[in-house]
Amino acid sequence: VALQANVTPGGQYIAGTKSAPGSKQYLTSASVTFAAAGNIQEHGLFSQANPSGAVLWDRTVFSPIGVSPQDAITFQYTLTINSGG
């Protein structure tokens, strides 16, 4: 499964800021500023910023969000690891 379209400049993925907000949690957060109007309805978390060879770790599809030029959306993903599993 792949994302339907890449909206980032130059075709590269945006590297998120990584943190550990809690025990056994991994958080990544990245903001995207849009150059053109459109509808955004999916988000992907990849293994690296270069699309060549990147592995899609998580894909989220949601109701369309309308954006205009210079609008920005911050995407966050939190992974929580359960003990013993």
Secondary structure, DSSP 8 states (H G I E B T S, - for coil): ---S---SGGG-----EEE--STTEEEEEEEEE-SS-EEEEEEEEESSSSSTT--EEEEEEEEEEEE-TT-EEEEEEEEE--TT-
